[in-house]
Amino acid sequence: MTKSIAFLDLPRQQARLGAALKRRVDAVFEHCCFVMGPEIVELEQKLAEFGGAQEAIGVSSGTDALLMILMAENIGPGDAVFLPAFTYTATAEVVLLLGAVPVFVDVTPDTFQIDLVSLRKRLADTKQAGRLTPRAIIGVDLFGQSAPWDELNAFAAEESLLLFADCAQSFGASYKGRRLGHEALATTLSFFPSKPLGGYGDGGAILTNDAERAALYRSLRSHGEGKTRYAVERIGLNARLDTLQAAVLLAKLEAFPEELERRDAIATAYDRGMPQGITAPARVADSASAWAVYNVLLAGAEQRDAVQAALKAVGVPTAVYYPKPLHHQPAYQAAHDGAALPVAESLGSRVLALPIHPELTDDEVEYIISALNAAMTGLPA
Ligand SMILES: *Cc1c(COP(=O)(O)O)cnc(C)c1O
């Protein structure tokens, strides 16, 4: 029998967590502190603890979090910020919004994380061209896995560059036994509904161990305010996390450890059932994924598209993250120096993301595995 599987299943999530969610949201309607209510402080403490950081600052989105960490360093015209070409546009757009230039770096062909060899070369090229001042690296924890933080930290220290973490997709993952959240000067999170820790709307956070930066971020998210609301110390934003979202996230955070385990069990089942000819996602060494995305690799575009169509025909939705690397997107063309980034350029035609969320039943996981095997042998599921 053909099933109809959801790529993200918020109705089932509601059914599972509804009572806890309702209790939290009702409390906000009781006290009516809709902006910076007590749930914000409570969530910030819990996020900081979860990510092993001294401080967490709730903000309006993962994108605003990235924007503010760069604003806090006065990154602007003439500055270069190094980041992977294979990521979501938010990582790079904030750099251009501030008038600085994103320098795109290639990724590794197995884990899709930033490639240190390419990073070294891109920095050398940028220095040699002499037009930009290298200022910062944004490491991205892609698809639920960890970036190579030890190598990135060593490189950033050697080159006197600031290092930040875009952990929008990977909160809940760990690296060398450490939960992600404190590997860089600041770590940004997103609570977009499809992220592993997703809210019911937009939201984000910044984690840091640096008290001065934390104070700056708190000021920036609230119009650059000083000790009092009407002391304007700098140009800031209205980029606070909404109290209602914090309430939702407090309920979601309770269930998060179990959800991470469920995602990992599904990934293991997929690994075991992977047909010949499809490569299961390679794990970053000595780490645990939060499994935002389970991205398999096919031989090429034709095969990928055929498998995607065969899965769709039997009710299995998939997604392509990302069809094009950022340096090939129209919006980044003018900023890019023209360097080839061959791995990032080849992945778009070969990746395919299978559904992976805690609401999938064992039956559904088995069904997806059968459908994938059938798609590869050309047999009906
Ligand atoms: C989702 C995402 C963001 C942006 O987060 P929003 O909360 O949607 O603004 C930033 N970087 C990466 C890698 C993302 O996946």
The ligand as an SDF file (V2000), in Angstrom:
LIG
                    3D

 15 15  0  0  0  0  0  0  0  0999 V2000
   18.2790   28.2400    8.7840 C   0  0  0  0  0  0  0  0  0  0  0  0
   19.6630   28.7350    8.6680 C   0  0  0  0  0  0  0  0  0  0  0  0
   20.0140   30.0640    8.9930 C   0  0  0  0  0  0  0  0  0  0  0  0
   19.0020   31.1250    9.2470 C   0  0  0  0  0  0  0  0  0  0  0  0
   18.1410   30.9150   10.2870 O   0  0  0  0  0  0  0  0  0  0  0  0
   16.7310   31.6820   10.2990 P   0  0  0  0  0  0  0  0  0  0  0  0
   16.2670   31.4660   11.7110 O   0  0  0  0  0  0  0  0  0  0  0  0
   15.8610   31.0300    9.2980 O   0  0  0  0  0  0  0  0  0  0  0  0
   16.9750   33.1150   10.0260 O   0  0  0  0  0  0  0  0  0  0  0  0
   21.3450   30.4050    8.9740 C   0  0  0  0  0  0  0  0  0  0  0  0
   22.2970   29.5250    8.6060 N   0  0  0  0  0  0  0  0  0  0  0  0
   22.0040   28.2700    8.2690 C   0  0  0  0  0  0  0  0  0  0  0  0
   23.1130   27.3460    7.8980 C   0  0  0  0  0  0  0  0  0  0  0  0
   20.6800   27.8290    8.2660 C   0  0  0  0  0  0  0  0  0  0  0  0
   20.3960   26.5780    7.9060 O   0  0  0  0  0  0  0  0  0  0  0  0
  1  2  1  0
  2  3  1  0
  2 14  2  0
  3  4  1  0
  3 10  2  0
  4  5  1  0
  5  6  1  0
  6  7  2  0
  6  8  1  0
  6  9  1  0
 10 11  1  0
 11 12  2  0
 12 13  1  0
 12 14  1  0
 14 15  1  0
M  END
$$$$
